[in-house]
Amino acid sequence: MSAAGAAVPLRTRAARRATLAVGALSRRLHLGSGSVVGGRVGLALEPRLLERLGRDRPVVLVTGTNGKTTTTRLLVAALGGRDAVATNAAGSNLPAGLVAALAAAPPRRPAVLEVDEGYLGRVVAAVRPQVAVLLNLSRDQLDRVSEVRMVAARFRAALADFDGTVVANADDPLVVWAASTAPKVVWVGAGQLWRSDAVGCPACDGEIVFADDGDWWSDCGLRRPVPALVLHDDDAVTAAGEHVALALALPGRCNRANAVVAAAAAGELGAELGAALGAMAGVDAVEGRFATVEYGPVRVRLLLAKNPAGWTELLELLHGGDAPVVIGINARVADGHDPSWLWDVDFEQLRGRTVVATGERAADLAVRLRYAGVEHVTVPDQLRALVQRGPGRVEYVGNYTAFQDLRRSLARRPQVVAATAAPLHRASDTPKAVAASPPRRRGDGVSALRVVVVHPDLLGTYGDAGNGRVLAARAAWRGMAAELVLAPSGHALPDGGDVYCIGGGEDGPELQAAERLADGSLARAVDGGAVLLAVCAGYQLVGAEFPDASGGCRPGLGLLDVVTYKGTGRRAVGEVLAEPRRPFDGLIGLETLTGFENHGGLTRLGPGVTPLADTRLGVGNGDGTEGAWSGRVFGTYLHGPVLARNPSFADLLLATATGTTPAPLDDEEEEALHGERLRAAGRAGWRTRVIGRRAS
């Protein structure tokens, strides 16, 4: 210990030694990096260990949904490298990982630490950082991290009266709102391609208007602040107009954005802009991200994308290439157990390229690719997937645990695994989504089946807009003309639709949707004979009453005789299995329903409706039933999206809309996904029950 360390309490010194010893033992036994288990032991011995280790040194915290690890690595390079700066290089960003990183560094050495979004408040209070970096906020791991506005509100509370400097992305309205409570903020124009989580103002629930020049604003006065540093093409531009070129080895717009934010943070610790950016030029990979490796006959570039915002950036990076794309998807704790987010990713951009679906949730991805019209093959084993399309270049994109699994497999360098002769699923034509068109009346001579997705900008948090894609595609594959209409909240809801789909979202957007639909437009469509599928928040607001964020009752649209109120316990989060309650007019058989729920409501059904199903696993309505049904209106809590997981349900809606039984389709991939979800829920060997009769 240094002289300063002599004043450190004995308990703290013992906990630090235990942290280091347990971490070293874990590495020696090849049980892991030790960056988590050592920290857990240290915190068990001294609960204030993070505070003790962090207080007597300059600390920078880096947080946000995407780019934490890369920005942290770039900032470390700008401040002198790992010999000069303590950091959690492996990305262990919970308190135990932070403790392990600080314990391994000499006292008073500056630290740059990435922090999980859910722990920012706790860590700020413990270490009192000099700088806090806020990169972006978007949907990710919604079953663990909570919905995006909840995270933004926690940031806002954590930074109120913060005595350090916040470096924040001026192009993300959620970040700006969250950072605006801090006394000192350095704004950076880092850009923001993904905007779907910020269409509604977090301050007033009004609309955020995005201008073509990058400006944005809301009627309440929340507006893009004037940045001190801006990313412009390949330059960082200061407020004084000075241009400093970026010469990064890391590819893509997202990494240039990360570098500009890191440079602004480095400036708060005294680094000169040009020198900071120059030091970042030597970073060519970050914990395997963007590295290129040889595996037998293929040369693989390793990329990480764990949510729609990350995919939006990587699709730009992949644009124009022709190499096969291998996509690995898992759904463990670190990924989020619900992969409904796949339906928020514009995989349609990969049309014309062959994609290999792999990982533990390859079946979910395969179904998504089918409805995107992308040629693909499913190979669950990731190493086999790399060589599936033969020798040459391969782009591998994995979400978090799939990416780490592949890195470990490649590090072991086993003998190259031979490819399997998996069948290639050819691309099928799928209807293109169009913006809301002028209203039309039913019976005006238009024969196309019109599927309308209601307010996807407000109620599209859980991939539920995919239900509209599924319906339109399944109609088109049967030779029926089909039109998929995306109807945003800022425009009149188009009439003349045959099926309307409304999805799930956060409390504020749910209220906005209810206010807009109170004009009777959706009710008139249902009265005119349209079919309605309402999911989660959409299911709640089409009832008689639904709760707001405070638990108060709000009037619903009255299209289903149900009332929802806020539960007093924990949110219902997890897999659901439910047995259909009764035949649906004999049109089609409805198989056991499978989906993922994430809600805090309890729904009570009135005498005018029938439960959609009885729950066998999960919460559903909260009384042993799931969803509700009355006439041509169907409500459910199931995400997935529900129609992708349950093709018989999709065909039931089509049958209800057209009055005819749809012809059978080759649903091999959908049935594989459905069966996998049943088995994963512990139902192996359980025979699916069918209510009514099958389409075939």
C-alpha angles and dihedrals in degrees: 000000000000123000088266088053091062088077092054111110116257091240091056093049091049092049091049092051090048091050091054095042096049091045091051092048091051091053093045091053091046091239094131142296092302090228093121108029093048091052092049091055091048092051091048089056095042117016090193094053094113090054093045094050097042106043102075098053138060107266131192118194120202120196142157138110098277135023100025097128095043095045090048091052093048092048091050089053091050091053097050107285134268094311089062103033133051113226144159092243096175092059097249092155104168120095093269091056092047091051091051091051094049094043090057093054129077116258116275094016109139114255133209110193131179112219131201110247092239093058102045095105094049093048094045089053092048104046102022093218124214091223133021117195119205112193108173143313126226140141114299135143091357092177090062111020098041128233118317100254091051089056091047090052090052090050089050092053093045093053099046107119090000106171095208132065124279117211106199141175107252092197096065111076092200091054092046092051091046094048096043093088092062116098094223124035130169107204121212125194096221097152129236122225095177111067104154093106094052104049089108121058112248090210101052107003088241124129122287110222116210116201125207091245092061097262120128136182148167129219091247092065100261103138142160106281122227106268125225091210129025135192108229114176103300097343137084107223122200125214087256090059098255113150119211116185121233114220101181126169088206112088132230142039091275092063093047086054091049090050094052092050090047090050091053091051091048088053089060088060093049103268119143114239099237093045092048093051091044091054090053092058092082094060106100101160135019116208089326096315112135092004120137118220136181118235113176108294096354135078108211129198110205117219132173125214119161105170142016094275091053091046091051089060095044095048087060089051092049094045115121096018126120103198117116114267118223112198121195118197127183129167107209127136093280091050099041118257094246116073094184085118088080087080091059091059117093095231087159085085088072093063109130093034128088114244127197114209113210143155132067093306097042089127092062090049093047091055091048091051091049092057090044091058093240122146108237148158128211118228111164095196109079097210091051089047092059093060097034096104096043133251125338138059121344131187111213119195119180135171116238107287094030089054092049092046091054093047091054092047092050092047090058087055097208121184108290110273114233119243120251123228096250115172118253113234107218120223116263124205111260127187114261117237113245132193119258109291127205115296118271133187126241111257096028092132097267107133100188118109105246117211114189122197106206118223098333088174091064104026104034102093097118103042093265093139082076089076089070091049091052094051095046093047095047090051092048093048088058091055096260119136106244135185123197112203123191107205111194121202096249093069136058112275107254115243126211093061120145096204128021121197123195122180146193131290147145126300097261096049089044089059091047091051092048091051093050094045092048085086086083096245095127092041091053091051091053092045087052092058104270122145117237127204112189120185130195108313088016090053090051097049095049087060127082096267137005134182127254125215092281093049095254120139121256125189114255130206094268095228092128126037094237134116123205126197132177115269122231097222134061122310117272102250125165149050120331131203117186135176115225110249104219145342117291102227089302093279099125142344117262115210128209107299122236127185147125123265129202113169143114099215133108113207125203120198123222126217093268096068139057125220111255090222146339115255120241094172127017135020109276110163090355097246101079094279134095127215129333140252135199124163107310096345120096126183130187142161093219122120125182081101090287097226093050090054094041112039092174088062090051090052091048089058091048090049091050091049096047102030090230134097110252118238116252119272132202096260097168094133095042091049090048090053092046092050093046092054091051092051093044089056090059096264099120111156092012111135114233113244117224123204115205119350134318123251089239 
